[in-house]
Amino acid sequence: MPTSIVINLGDVNYVVQIAVDTSILNVLWMRTSLVNFRVGDTVRVYGFVYANAHTVEATVVRDTNIGWFNF
């Protein structure tokens, strides 16, 4: 950290900037790690969006495919 990931929304790729204090969460809103994220997972990102630059400064990144069954 810090790092970034690229997510696709429709025809647009967004670069999600992840800072040291960004919360990385699973479907149960519990902390997890980016190493658990997989290509094709559904990811919700909360933060400031720079629409023209296709960039997001994330405060929360949540993977809804990671849940209690992954523990």
Predicted model as a PDB file, atoms N, CA, C, CB and O in Angstrom, pLDDT in the B-factor column:
MODEL        1                                                                  
ATOM      1  N   MET A   1       0.840  -1.164   0.000  1.00 67.00           N  
ATOM      2  CA  MET A   1       0.000   0.000   0.000  1.00 67.00           C  
ATOM      3  C   MET A   1       0.890   1.234   0.000  1.00 67.00           C  
ATOM      4  CB  MET A   1      -0.959  -0.006   1.208  1.00 67.00           C  
ATOM      5  O   MET A   1       1.978   1.161   0.572  1.00 67.00           O  
ATOM      6  N   PRO A   2       0.531   2.310  -0.571  1.00 91.00           N  
ATOM      7  CA  PRO A   2      -0.644   2.479  -1.431  1.00 91.00           C  
ATOM      8  C   PRO A   2      -0.489   1.708  -2.741  1.00 91.00           C  
ATOM      9  CB  PRO A   2      -0.879   3.966  -1.725  1.00 91.00           C  
ATOM     10  O   PRO A   2       0.617   1.374  -3.167  1.00 91.00           O  
ATOM     11  N   THR A   3      -1.636   1.438  -3.360  1.00 96.00           N  
ATOM     12  CA  THR A   3      -1.656   0.700  -4.607  1.00 96.00           C  
ATOM     13  C   THR A   3      -2.867   1.140  -5.411  1.00 96.00           C  
ATOM     14  CB  THR A   3      -1.680  -0.827  -4.355  1.00 96.00           C  
ATOM     15  O   THR A   3      -3.554   2.089  -5.034  1.00 96.00           O  
ATOM     16  N   SER A   4      -3.127   0.470  -6.497  1.00 96.00           N  
ATOM     17  CA  SER A   4      -4.316   0.771  -7.281  1.00 96.00           C  
ATOM     18  C   SER A   4      -4.791  -0.501  -7.965  1.00 96.00           C  
ATOM     19  CB  SER A   4      -4.034   1.887  -8.321  1.00 96.00           C  
ATOM     20  O   SER A   4      -4.019  -1.436  -8.178  1.00 96.00           O  
ATOM     21  N   ILE A   5      -6.074  -0.519  -8.306  1.00 95.00           N  
ATOM     22  CA  ILE A   5      -6.655  -1.605  -9.085  1.00 95.00           C  
ATOM     23  C   ILE A   5      -7.461  -0.970 -10.208  1.00 95.00           C  
ATOM     24  CB  ILE A   5      -7.549  -2.551  -8.195  1.00 95.00           C  
ATOM     25  O   ILE A   5      -7.830   0.202 -10.132  1.00 95.00           O  
ATOM     26  N   VAL A   6      -7.726  -1.731 -11.226  1.00 95.00           N  
ATOM     27  CA  VAL A   6      -8.547  -1.251 -12.342  1.00 95.00           C  
ATOM     28  C   VAL A   6      -9.846  -2.041 -12.332  1.00 95.00           C  
ATOM     29  CB  VAL A   6      -7.801  -1.401 -13.722  1.00 95.00           C  
ATOM     30  O   VAL A   6      -9.838  -3.271 -12.315  1.00 95.00           O  
ATOM     31  N   ILE A   7     -10.966  -1.317 -12.342  1.00 94.00           N  
ATOM     32  CA  ILE A   7     -12.276  -1.965 -12.422  1.00 94.00           C  
ATOM     33  C   ILE A   7     -12.982  -1.471 -13.676  1.00 94.00           C  
ATOM     34  CB  ILE A   7     -13.136  -1.677 -11.146  1.00 94.00           C  
ATOM     35  O   ILE A   7     -12.722  -0.371 -14.165  1.00 94.00           O  
ATOM     36  N   ASN A   8     -13.862  -2.290 -14.174  1.00 93.00           N  
ATOM     37  CA  ASN A   8     -14.587  -1.968 -15.401  1.00 93.00           C  
ATOM     38  C   ASN A   8     -16.035  -1.700 -15.060  1.00 93.00           C  
ATOM     39  CB  ASN A   8     -14.472  -3.110 -16.439  1.00 93.00           C  
ATOM     40  O   ASN A   8     -16.674  -2.482 -14.356  1.00 93.00           O  
ATOM     41  N   LEU A   9     -16.552  -0.586 -15.564  1.00 90.00           N  
ATOM     42  CA  LEU A   9     -17.957  -0.231 -15.419  1.00 90.00           C  
ATOM     43  C   LEU A   9     -18.482   0.094 -16.804  1.00 90.00           C  
ATOM     44  CB  LEU A   9     -18.157   0.974 -14.430  1.00 90.00           C  
ATOM     45  O   LEU A   9     -18.215   1.167 -17.346  1.00 90.00           O  
ATOM     46  N   GLY A  10     -19.230  -0.836 -17.373  1.00 91.00           N  
ATOM     47  CA  GLY A  10     -19.698  -0.653 -18.740  1.00 91.00           C  
ATOM     48  C   GLY A  10     -18.533  -0.698 -19.699  1.00 91.00           C  
ATOM     49  O   GLY A  10     -17.793  -1.681 -19.752  1.00 91.00           O  
ATOM     50  N   ASP A  11     -18.373   0.369 -20.455  1.00 93.00           N  
ATOM     51  CA  ASP A  11     -17.270   0.452 -21.422  1.00 93.00           C  
ATOM     52  C   ASP A  11     -16.071   1.231 -20.887  1.00 93.00           C  
ATOM     53  CB  ASP A  11     -17.757   1.097 -22.704  1.00 93.00           C  
ATOM     54  O   ASP A  11     -15.139   1.527 -21.636  1.00 93.00           O  
ATOM     55  N   VAL A  12     -16.090   1.564 -19.605  1.00 92.00           N  
ATOM     56  CA  VAL A  12     -15.053   2.433 -19.044  1.00 92.00           C  
ATOM     57  C   VAL A  12     -14.259   1.694 -17.973  1.00 92.00           C  
ATOM     58  CB  VAL A  12     -15.678   3.714 -18.455  1.00 92.00           C  
ATOM     59  O   VAL A  12     -14.841   1.059 -17.093  1.00 92.00           O  
ATOM     60  N   ASN A  13     -12.945   1.775 -18.045  1.00 95.00           N  
ATOM     61  CA  ASN A  13     -12.065   1.278 -16.986  1.00 95.00           C  
ATOM     62  C   ASN A  13     -11.746   2.425 -16.041  1.00 95.00           C  
ATOM     63  CB  ASN A  13     -10.756   0.663 -17.575  1.00 95.00           C  
ATOM     64  O   ASN A  13     -11.383   3.517 -16.477  1.00 95.00           O  
ATOM     65  N   TYR A  14     -11.884   2.172 -14.748  1.00 95.00           N  
ATOM     66  CA  TYR A  14     -11.562   3.161 -13.726  1.00 95.00           C  
ATOM     67  C   TYR A  14     -10.350   2.680 -12.940  1.00 95.00           C  
ATOM     68  CB  TYR A  14     -12.774   3.409 -12.780  1.00 95.00           C  
ATOM     69  O   TYR A  14     -10.263   1.508 -12.574  1.00 95.00           O  
ATOM     70  N   VAL A  15      -9.422   3.584 -12.685  1.00 97.00           N  
ATOM     71  CA  VAL A  15      -8.292   3.294 -11.818  1.00 97.00           C  
ATOM     72  C   VAL A  15      -8.721   3.681 -10.408  1.00 97.00           C  
ATOM     73  CB  VAL A  15      -6.985   4.065 -12.271  1.00 97.00           C  
ATOM     74  O   VAL A  15      -9.045   4.839 -10.142  1.00 97.00           O  
ATOM     75  N   VAL A  16      -8.720   2.708  -9.513  1.00 97.00           N  
ATOM     76  CA  VAL A  16      -9.107   2.931  -8.121  1.00 97.00           C  
ATOM     77  C   VAL A  16      -7.828   3.054  -7.306  1.00 97.00           C  
ATOM     78  CB  VAL A  16     -10.025   1.769  -7.576  1.00 97.00           C  
ATOM     79  O   VAL A  16      -7.065   2.098  -7.169  1.00 97.00           O  
ATOM     80  N   GLN A  17      -7.610   4.243  -6.773  1.00 98.00           N  
ATOM     81  CA  GLN A  17      -6.424   4.501  -5.957  1.00 98.00           C  
ATOM     82  C   GLN A  17      -6.724   4.090  -4.522  1.00 98.00           C  
ATOM     83  CB  GLN A  17      -6.001   6.005  -6.030  1.00 98.00           C  
ATOM     84  O   GLN A  17      -7.684   4.562  -3.913  1.00 98.00           O  
ATOM     85  N   ILE A  18      -5.889   3.202  -3.993  1.00 97.00           N  
ATOM     86  CA  ILE A  18      -6.092   2.661  -2.649  1.00 97.00           C  
ATOM     87  C   ILE A  18      -4.958   3.156  -1.758  1.00 97.00           C  
ATOM     88  CB  ILE A  18      -6.151   1.092  -2.666  1.00 97.00           C  
ATOM     89  O   ILE A  18      -3.786   2.864  -1.997  1.00 97.00           O  
ATOM     90  N   ALA A  19      -5.329   3.906  -0.734  1.00 97.00           N  
ATOM     91  CA  ALA A  19      -4.348   4.468   0.199  1.00 97.00           C  
ATOM     92  C   ALA A  19      -4.174   3.534   1.396  1.00 97.00           C  
ATOM     93  CB  ALA A  19      -4.785   5.882   0.673  1.00 97.00           C  
ATOM     94  O   ALA A  19      -4.877   2.532   1.525  1.00 97.00           O  
ATOM     95  N   VAL A  20      -3.246   3.872   2.249  1.00 95.00           N  
ATOM     96  CA  VAL A  20      -2.977   3.067   3.434  1.00 95.00           C  
ATOM     97  C   VAL A  20      -4.209   2.976   4.338  1.00 95.00           C  
ATOM     98  CB  VAL A  20      -1.796   3.651   4.210  1.00 95.00           C  
ATOM     99  O   VAL A  20      -4.437   1.948   4.975  1.00 95.00           O  
ATOM    100  N   ASP A  21      -4.999   4.046   4.394  1.00 96.00           N  
ATOM    101  CA  ASP A  21      -6.153   4.066   5.286  1.00 96.00           C  
ATOM    102  C   ASP A  21      -7.464   3.669   4.603  1.00 96.00           C  
ATOM    103  CB  ASP A  21      -6.298   5.433   5.879  1.00 96.00           C  
ATOM    104  O   ASP A  21      -8.530   3.835   5.197  1.00 96.00           O  
ATOM    105  N   THR A  22      -7.414   3.149   3.370  1.00 97.00           N  
ATOM    106  CA  THR A  22      -8.614   2.675   2.680  1.00 97.00           C  
ATOM    107  C   THR A  22      -9.074   1.375   3.328  1.00 97.00           C  
ATOM    108  CB  THR A  22      -8.346   2.472   1.156  1.00 97.00           C  
ATOM    109  O   THR A  22      -8.264   0.480   3.572  1.00 97.00           O  
ATOM    110  N   SER A  23     -10.369   1.266   3.605  1.00 97.00           N  
ATOM    111  CA  SER A  23     -10.926   0.034   4.167  1.00 97.00           C  
ATOM    112  C   SER A  23     -11.160  -0.975   3.051  1.00 97.00           C  
ATOM    113  CB  SER A  23     -12.248   0.318   4.930  1.00 97.00           C  
ATOM    114  O   SER A  23     -11.833  -0.670   2.066  1.00 97.00           O  
ATOM    115  N   ILE A  24     -10.607  -2.176   3.201  1.00 97.00           N  
ATOM    116  CA  ILE A  24     -10.787  -3.271   2.258  1.00 97.00           C  
ATOM    117  C   ILE A  24     -11.705  -4.270   2.946  1.00 97.00           C  
ATOM    118  CB  ILE A  24      -9.403  -3.929   1.831  1.00 97.00           C  
ATOM    119  O   ILE A  24     -11.342  -4.847   3.971  1.00 97.00           O  
ATOM    120  N   LEU A  25     -12.909  -4.479   2.380  1.00 97.00           N  
ATOM    121  CA  LEU A  25     -13.944  -5.250   3.073  1.00 97.00           C  
ATOM    122  C   LEU A  25     -14.510  -6.372   2.210  1.00 97.00           C  
ATOM    123  CB  LEU A  25     -15.065  -4.332   3.510  1.00 97.00           C  
ATOM    124  O   LEU A  25     -14.393  -6.352   0.985  1.00 97.00           O  
ATOM    125  N   ASN A  26     -15.129  -7.355   2.875  1.00 96.00           N  
ATOM    126  CA  ASN A  26     -15.823  -8.430   2.165  1.00 96.00           C  
ATOM    127  C   ASN A  26     -17.325  -8.162   2.178  1.00 96.00           C  
ATOM    128  CB  ASN A  26     -15.507  -9.812   2.804  1.00 96.00           C  
ATOM    129  O   ASN A  26     -17.763  -7.089   2.592  1.00 96.00           O  
ATOM    130  N   VAL A  27     -18.110  -9.132   1.729  1.00 94.00           N  
ATOM    131  CA  VAL A  27     -19.557  -8.965   1.641  1.00 94.00           C  
ATOM    132  C   VAL A  27     -20.199  -8.717   3.007  1.00 94.00           C  
ATOM    133  CB  VAL A  27     -20.178 -10.190   1.000  1.00 94.00           C  
ATOM    134  O   VAL A  27     -21.253  -8.086   3.090  1.00 94.00           O  
ATOM    135  N   LEU A  28     -19.576  -9.203   4.066  1.00 93.00           N  
ATOM    136  CA  LEU A  28     -20.108  -9.033   5.422  1.00 93.00           C  
ATOM    137  C   LEU A  28     -19.607  -7.755   6.091  1.00 93.00           C  
ATOM    138  CB  LEU A  28     -19.738 -10.231   6.277  1.00 93.00           C  
ATOM    139  O   LEU A  28     -19.822  -7.554   7.286  1.00 93.00           O  
ATOM    140  N   TRP A  29     -18.940  -6.894   5.325  1.00 94.00           N  
ATOM    141  CA  TRP A  29     -18.367  -5.633   5.800  1.00 94.00           C  
ATOM    142  C   TRP A  29     -17.257  -5.876   6.822  1.00 94.00           C  
ATOM    143  CB  TRP A  29     -19.459  -4.751   6.414  1.00 94.00           C  
ATOM    144  O   TRP A  29     -16.998  -5.033   7.681  1.00 94.00           O  
ATOM    145  N   MET A  30     -16.602  -7.041   6.723  1.00 94.00           N  
ATOM    146  CA  MET A  30     -15.464  -7.358   7.585  1.00 94.00           C  
ATOM    147  C   MET A  30     -14.187  -7.111   6.795  1.00 94.00           C  
ATOM    148  CB  MET A  30     -15.530  -8.836   8.102  1.00 94.00           C  
ATOM    149  O   MET A  30     -14.162  -7.267   5.575  1.00 94.00           O  
ATOM    150  N   ARG A  31     -13.125  -6.725   7.499  1.00 96.00           N  
ATOM    151  CA  ARG A  31     -11.847  -6.466   6.833  1.00 96.00           C  
ATOM    152  C   ARG A  31     -11.325  -7.722   6.143  1.00 96.00           C  
ATOM    153  CB  ARG A  31     -10.812  -5.950   7.844  1.00 96.00           C  
ATOM    154  O   ARG A  31     -11.452  -8.837   6.649  1.00 96.00           O  
ATOM    155  N   THR A  32     -10.743  -7.507   4.990  1.00 95.00           N  
ATOM    156  CA  THR A  32     -10.100  -8.575   4.239  1.00 95.00           C  
ATOM    157  C   THR A  32      -8.883  -7.994   3.554  1.00 95.00           C  
ATOM    158  CB  THR A  32     -11.074  -9.221   3.207  1.00 95.00           C  
ATOM    159  O   THR A  32      -8.512  -6.851   3.821  1.00 95.00           O  
ATOM    160  N   SER A  33      -8.264  -8.747   2.689  1.00 94.00           N  
ATOM    161  CA  SER A  33      -7.062  -8.303   1.996  1.00 94.00           C  
ATOM    162  C   SER A  33      -7.296  -8.304   0.492  1.00 94.00           C  
ATOM    163  CB  SER A  33      -5.863  -9.198   2.356  1.00 94.00           C  
ATOM    164  O   SER A  33      -8.118  -9.069  -0.013  1.00 94.00           O  
ATOM    165  N   LEU A  34      -6.582  -7.457  -0.213  1.00 94.00           N  
ATOM    166  CA  LEU A  34      -6.684  -7.430  -1.670  1.00 94.00           C  
ATOM    167  C   LEU A  34      -6.249  -8.745  -2.299  1.00 94.00           C  
ATOM    168  CB  LEU A  34      -5.851  -6.297  -2.229  1.00 94.00           C  
ATOM    169  O   LEU A  34      -6.656  -9.049  -3.421  1.00 94.00           O  
ATOM    170  N   VAL A  35      -5.443  -9.523  -1.615  1.00 94.00           N  
ATOM    171  CA  VAL A  35      -5.003 -10.806  -2.181  1.00 94.00           C  
ATOM    172  C   VAL A  35      -6.168 -11.764  -2.366  1.00 94.00           C  
ATOM    173  CB  VAL A  35      -3.945 -11.448  -1.284  1.00 94.00           C  
ATOM    174  O   VAL A  35      -6.061 -12.720  -3.134  1.00 94.00           O  
ATOM    175  N   ASN A  36      -7.284 -11.524  -1.673  1.00 94.00           N  
ATOM    176  CA  ASN A  36      -8.473 -12.367  -1.805  1.00 94.00           C  
ATOM    177  C   ASN A  36      -9.333 -11.989  -3.003  1.00 94.00           C  
ATOM    178  CB  ASN A  36      -9.300 -12.287  -0.549  1.00 94.00           C  
ATOM    179  O   ASN A  36     -10.220 -12.753  -3.384  1.00 94.00           O  
ATOM    180  N   PHE A  37      -9.094 -10.837  -3.599  1.00 95.00           N  
ATOM    181  CA  PHE A  37      -9.871 -10.393  -4.758  1.00 95.00           C  
ATOM    182  C   PHE A  37      -9.485 -11.220  -5.973  1.00 95.00           C  
ATOM    183  CB  PHE A  37      -9.648  -8.882  -5.034  1.00 95.00           C  
ATOM    184  O   PHE A  37      -8.317 -11.571  -6.144  1.00 95.00           O  
ATOM    185  N   ARG A  38     -10.467 -11.533  -6.820  1.00 94.00           N  
ATOM    186  CA  ARG A  38     -10.237 -12.311  -8.030  1.00 94.00           C  
ATOM    187  C   ARG A  38     -10.824 -11.585  -9.232  1.00 94.00           C  
ATOM    188  CB  ARG A  38     -10.846 -13.720  -7.898  1.00 94.00           C  
ATOM    189  O   ARG A  38     -11.798 -10.843  -9.104  1.00 94.00           O  
ATOM    190  N   VAL A  39     -10.228 -11.801 -10.395  1.00 93.00           N  
ATOM    191  CA  VAL A  39     -10.762 -11.239 -11.633  1.00 93.00           C  
ATOM    192  C   VAL A  39     -12.189 -11.752 -11.803  1.00 93.00           C  
ATOM    193  CB  VAL A  39      -9.868 -11.620 -12.870  1.00 93.00           C  
ATOM    194  O   VAL A  39     -12.450 -12.945 -11.653  1.00 93.00           O  
ATOM    195  N   GLY A  40     -13.101 -10.846 -12.114  1.00 92.00           N  
ATOM    196  CA  GLY A  40     -14.502 -11.198 -12.299  1.00 92.00           C  
ATOM    197  C   GLY A  40     -15.366 -10.984 -11.066  1.00 92.00           C  
ATOM    198  O   GLY A  40     -16.591 -11.052 -11.160  1.00 92.00           O  
ATOM    199  N   ASP A  41     -14.753 -10.725  -9.904  1.00 94.00           N  
ATOM    200  CA  ASP A  41     -15.527 -10.445  -8.696  1.00 94.00           C  
ATOM    201  C   ASP A  41     -16.292  -9.138  -8.853  1.00 94.00           C  
ATOM    202  CB  ASP A  41     -14.607 -10.384  -7.460  1.00 94.00           C  
ATOM    203  O   ASP A  41     -15.896  -8.255  -9.613  1.00 94.00           O  
ATOM    204  N   THR A  42     -17.393  -9.034  -8.120  1.00 94.00           N  
ATOM    205  CA  THR A  42     -18.147  -7.792  -8.065  1.00 94.00           C  
ATOM    206  C   THR A  42     -17.550  -6.934  -6.959  1.00 94.00           C  
ATOM    207  CB  THR A  42     -19.671  -8.056  -7.823  1.00 94.00           C  
ATOM    208  O   THR A  42     -17.481  -7.354  -5.804  1.00 94.00           O  
ATOM    209  N   VAL A  43     -17.121  -5.734  -7.319  1.00 95.00           N  
ATOM    210  CA  VAL A  43     -16.452  -4.835  -6.376  1.00 95.00           C  
ATOM    211  C   VAL A  43     -17.237  -3.541  -6.273  1.00 95.00           C  
ATOM    212  CB  VAL A  43     -14.991  -4.552  -6.812  1.00 95.00           C  
ATOM    213  O   VAL A  43     -17.621  -2.951  -7.283  1.00 95.00           O  
ATOM    214  N   ARG A  44     -17.468  -3.111  -5.058  1.00 96.00           N  
ATOM    215  CA  ARG A  44     -18.104  -1.822  -4.790  1.00 96.00           C  
ATOM    216  C   ARG A  44     -17.022  -0.873  -4.281  1.00 96.00           C  
ATOM    217  CB  ARG A  44     -19.285  -1.960  -3.748  1.00 96.00           C  
ATOM    218  O   ARG A  44     -16.232  -1.232  -3.407  1.00 96.00           O  
ATOM    219  N   VAL A  45     -16.994   0.324  -4.827  1.00 97.00           N  
ATOM    220  CA  VAL A  45     -15.982   1.308  -4.438  1.00 97.00           C  
ATOM    221  C   VAL A  45     -16.696   2.563  -3.971  1.00 97.00           C  
ATOM    222  CB  VAL A  45     -15.005   1.626  -5.620  1.00 97.00           C  
ATOM    223  O   VAL A  45     -17.608   3.059  -4.632  1.00 97.00           O  
ATOM    224  N   TYR A  46     -16.271   3.065  -2.826  1.00 97.00           N  
ATOM    225  CA  TYR A  46     -16.815   4.296  -2.269  1.00 97.00           C  
ATOM    226  C   TYR A  46     -15.660   5.283  -2.150  1.00 97.00           C  
ATOM    227  CB  TYR A  46     -17.513   4.050  -0.877  1.00 97.00           C  
ATOM    228  O   TYR A  46     -14.583   4.939  -1.664  1.00 97.00           O  
ATOM    229  N   GLY A  47     -15.895   6.503  -2.595  1.00 97.00           N  
ATOM    230  CA  GLY A  47     -14.857   7.515  -2.528  1.00 97.00           C  
ATOM    231  C   GLY A  47     -15.135   8.631  -3.502  1.00 97.00           C  
ATOM    232  O   GLY A  47     -16.249   8.769  -4.008  1.00 97.00           O  
ATOM    233  N   PHE A  48     -14.111   9.434  -3.764  1.00 97.00           N  
ATOM    234  CA  PHE A  48     -14.246  10.581  -4.650  1.00 97.00           C  
ATOM    235  C   PHE A  48     -13.937  10.159  -6.075  1.00 97.00           C  
ATOM    236  CB  PHE A  48     -13.320  11.732  -4.210  1.00 97.00           C  
ATOM    237  O   PHE A  48     -12.877   9.596  -6.347  1.00 97.00           O  
ATOM    238  N   VAL A  49     -14.869  10.435  -6.988  1.00 95.00           N  
ATOM    239  CA  VAL A  49     -14.721  10.039  -8.388  1.00 95.00           C  
ATOM    240  C   VAL A  49     -14.325  11.243  -9.229  1.00 95.00           C  
ATOM    241  CB  VAL A  49     -16.028   9.415  -8.924  1.00 95.00           C  
ATOM    242  O   VAL A  49     -14.982  12.284  -9.202  1.00 95.00           O  
ATOM    243  N   TYR A  50     -13.231  11.080  -9.980  1.00 94.00           N  
ATOM    244  CA  TYR A  50     -12.828  12.054 -10.980  1.00 94.00           C  
ATOM    245  C   TYR A  50     -13.319  11.500 -12.318  1.00 94.00           C  
ATOM    246  CB  TYR A  50     -11.250  12.307 -10.973  1.00 94.00           C  
ATOM    247  O   TYR A  50     -12.588  10.786 -13.003  1.00 94.00           O  
ATOM    248  N   ALA A  51     -14.550  11.827 -12.683  1.00 84.00           N  
ATOM    249  CA  ALA A  51     -15.201  11.211 -13.845  1.00 84.00           C  
ATOM    250  C   ALA A  51     -14.432  11.448 -15.139  1.00 84.00           C  
ATOM    251  CB  ALA A  51     -16.611  11.746 -13.992  1.00 84.00           C  
ATOM    252  O   ALA A  51     -14.301  10.533 -15.953  1.00 84.00           O  
ATOM    253  N   ASN A  52     -13.927  12.650 -15.339  1.00 92.00           N  
ATOM    254  CA  ASN A  52     -13.203  12.952 -16.582  1.00 92.00           C  
ATOM    255  C   ASN A  52     -11.887  12.183 -16.692  1.00 92.00           C  
ATOM    256  CB  ASN A  52     -12.926  14.446 -16.671  1.00 92.00           C  
ATOM    257  O   ASN A  52     -11.429  11.883 -17.795  1.00 92.00           O  
ATOM    258  N   ALA A  53     -11.283  11.866 -15.548  1.00 93.00           N  
ATOM    259  CA  ALA A  53     -10.003  11.158 -15.546  1.00 93.00           C  
ATOM    260  C   ALA A  53     -10.181   9.655 -15.347  1.00 93.00           C  
ATOM    261  CB  ALA A  53      -9.100  11.718 -14.457  1.00 93.00           C  
ATOM    262  O   ALA A  53      -9.209   8.901 -15.405  1.00 93.00           O  
ATOM    263  N   HIS A  54     -11.418   9.217 -15.112  1.00 95.00           N  
ATOM    264  CA  HIS A  54     -11.709   7.800 -14.863  1.00 95.00           C  
ATOM    265  C   HIS A  54     -10.882   7.259 -13.707  1.00 95.00           C  
ATOM    266  CB  HIS A  54     -11.445   6.971 -16.122  1.00 95.00           C  
ATOM    267  O   HIS A  54     -10.292   6.182 -13.787  1.00 95.00           O  
ATOM    268  N   THR A  55     -10.856   8.043 -12.621  1.00 97.00           N  
ATOM    269  CA  THR A  55     -10.083   7.701 -11.433  1.00 97.00           C  
ATOM    270  C   THR A  55     -10.962   7.854 -10.201  1.00 97.00           C  
ATOM    271  CB  THR A  55      -8.816   8.589 -11.318  1.00 97.00           C  
ATOM    272  O   THR A  55     -11.821   8.733 -10.143  1.00 97.00           O  
ATOM    273  N   VAL A  56     -10.737   6.976  -9.202  1.00 97.00           N  
ATOM    274  CA  VAL A  56     -11.458   7.049  -7.938  1.00 97.00           C  
ATOM    275  C   VAL A  56     -10.450   7.037  -6.801  1.00 97.00           C  
ATOM    276  CB  VAL A  56     -12.469   5.877  -7.798  1.00 97.00           C  
ATOM    277  O   VAL A  56      -9.577   6.171  -6.754  1.00 97.00           O  
ATOM    278  N   GLU A  57     -10.564   7.995  -5.881  1.00 98.00           N  
ATOM    279  CA  GLU A  57      -9.805   7.962  -4.625  1.00 98.00           C  
ATOM    280  C   GLU A  57     -10.668   7.216  -3.626  1.00 98.00           C  
ATOM    281  CB  GLU A  57      -9.435   9.419  -4.106  1.00 98.00           C  
ATOM    282  O   GLU A  57     -11.605   7.787  -3.069  1.00 98.00           O  
ATOM    283  N   ALA A  58     -10.365   5.954  -3.394  1.00 98.00           N  
ATOM    284  CA  ALA A  58     -11.232   5.094  -2.595  1.00 98.00           C  
ATOM    285  C   ALA A  58     -11.067   5.319  -1.099  1.00 98.00           C  
ATOM    286  CB  ALA A  58     -10.958   3.651  -2.920  1.00 98.00           C  
ATOM    287  O   ALA A  58      -9.954   5.462  -0.593  1.00 98.00           O  
ATOM    288  N   THR A  59     -12.200   5.346  -0.404  1.00 98.00           N  
ATOM    289  CA  THR A  59     -12.198   5.294   1.058  1.00 98.00           C  
ATOM    290  C   THR A  59     -12.584   3.894   1.515  1.00 98.00           C  
ATOM    291  CB  THR A  59     -13.166   6.351   1.655  1.00 98.00           C  
ATOM    292  O   THR A  59     -12.159   3.435   2.575  1.00 98.00           O  
ATOM    293  N   VAL A  60     -13.411   3.209   0.685  1.00 98.00           N  
ATOM    294  CA  VAL A  60     -13.820   1.826   0.949  1.00 98.00           C  
ATOM    295  C   VAL A  60     -13.810   1.060  -0.361  1.00 98.00           C  
ATOM    296  CB  VAL A  60     -15.231   1.764   1.618  1.00 98.00           C  
ATOM    297  O   VAL A  60     -14.319   1.539  -1.374  1.00 98.00           O  
ATOM    298  N   VAL A  61     -13.224  -0.143  -0.335  1.00 98.00           N  
ATOM    299  CA  VAL A  61     -13.290  -1.062  -1.461  1.00 98.00           C  
ATOM    300  C   VAL A  61     -13.864  -2.362  -0.903  1.00 98.00           C  
ATOM    301  CB  VAL A  61     -11.866  -1.280  -2.145  1.00 98.00           C  
ATOM    302  O   VAL A  61     -13.305  -2.947   0.025  1.00 98.00           O  
ATOM    303  N   ARG A  62     -14.983  -2.811  -1.475  1.00 97.00           N  
ATOM    304  CA  ARG A  62     -15.701  -3.966  -0.934  1.00 97.00           C  
ATOM    305  C   ARG A  62     -15.919  -5.003  -2.033  1.00 97.00           C  
ATOM    306  CB  ARG A  62     -17.059  -3.533  -0.320  1.00 97.00           C  
ATOM    307  O   ARG A  62     -16.497  -4.695  -3.075  1.00 97.00           O  
ATOM    308  N   ASP A  63     -15.461  -6.219  -1.805  1.00 96.00           N  
ATOM    309  CA  ASP A  63     -15.641  -7.327  -2.742  1.00 96.00           C  
ATOM    310  C   ASP A  63     -16.831  -8.145  -2.265  1.00 96.00           C  
ATOM    311  CB  ASP A  63     -14.346  -8.214  -2.850  1.00 96.00           C  
ATOM    312  O   ASP A  63     -16.767  -8.784  -1.215  1.00 96.00           O  
ATOM    313  N   THR A  64     -17.920  -8.128  -3.034  1.00 94.00           N  
ATOM    314  CA  THR A  64     -19.135  -8.816  -2.607  1.00 94.00           C  
ATOM    315  C   THR A  64     -19.112 -10.310  -2.921  1.00 94.00           C  
ATOM    316  CB  THR A  64     -20.336  -8.183  -3.262  1.00 94.00           C  
ATOM    317  O   THR A  64     -20.085 -11.012  -2.649  1.00 94.00           O  
ATOM    318  N   ASN A  65     -18.016 -10.800  -3.488  1.00 93.00           N  
ATOM    319  CA  ASN A  65     -17.869 -12.235  -3.719  1.00 93.00           C  
ATOM    320  C   ASN A  65     -17.119 -12.931  -2.588  1.00 93.00           C  
ATOM    321  CB  ASN A  65     -17.152 -12.476  -5.030  1.00 93.00           C  
ATOM    322  O   ASN A  65     -17.095 -14.160  -2.527  1.00 93.00           O  
ATOM    323  N   ILE A  66     -16.511 -12.160  -1.697  1.00 91.00           N  
ATOM    324  CA  ILE A  66     -15.788 -12.725  -0.563  1.00 91.00           C  
ATOM    325  C   ILE A  66     -16.716 -12.680   0.637  1.00 91.00           C  
ATOM    326  CB  ILE A  66     -14.451 -11.953  -0.282  1.00 91.00           C  
ATOM    327  O   ILE A  66     -17.179 -11.606   1.021  1.00 91.00           O  
ATOM    328  N   GLY A  67     -16.993 -13.829   1.234  1.00 83.00           N  
ATOM    329  CA  GLY A  67     -17.922 -13.859   2.359  1.00 83.00           C  
ATOM    330  C   GLY A  67     -17.518 -14.859   3.409  1.00 83.00           C  
ATOM    331  O   GLY A  67     -16.375 -15.312   3.456  1.00 83.00           O  
ATOM    332  N   TRP A  68     -18.461 -15.194   4.241  1.00 63.00           N  
ATOM    333  CA  TRP A  68     -18.211 -16.089   5.364  1.00 63.00           C  
ATOM    334  C   TRP A  68     -17.694 -17.457   4.907  1.00 63.00           C  
ATOM    335  CB  TRP A  68     -19.483 -16.263   6.179  1.00 63.00           C  
ATOM    336  O   TRP A  68     -16.958 -18.117   5.640  1.00 63.00           O  
ATOM    337  N   PHE A  69     -18.071 -17.876   3.717  1.00 64.00           N  
ATOM    338  CA  PHE A  69     -17.671 -19.183   3.190  1.00 64.00           C  
ATOM    339  C   PHE A  69     -16.196 -19.221   2.807  1.00 64.00           C  
ATOM    340  CB  PHE A  69     -18.523 -19.542   1.984  1.00 64.00           C  
ATOM    341  O   PHE A  69     -15.674 -20.298   2.520  1.00 64.00           O  
ATOM    342  N   ASN A  70     -15.508 -18.079   2.794  1.00 53.00           N  
ATOM    343  CA  ASN A  70     -14.099 -18.015   2.426  1.00 53.00           C  
ATOM    344  C   ASN A  70     -13.159 -18.121   3.640  1.00 53.00           C  
ATOM    345  CB  ASN A  70     -13.829 -16.723   1.682  1.00 53.00           C  
ATOM    346  O   ASN A  70     -11.938 -18.121   3.480  1.00 53.00           O  
ATOM    347  N   PHE A  71     -13.723 -18.210   4.839  1.00 50.00           N  
ATOM    348  CA  PHE A  71     -12.871 -18.222   6.033  1.00 50.00           C  
ATOM    349  C   PHE A  71     -12.368 -19.605   6.344  1.00 50.00           C  
ATOM    350  CB  PHE A  71     -13.619 -17.676   7.225  1.00 50.00           C  
ATOM    351  O   PHE A  71     -11.637 -19.791   7.317  1.00 50.00           O  
TER     352      PHE A  71                                                      
ENDMDL                                                                          
END                                                                             
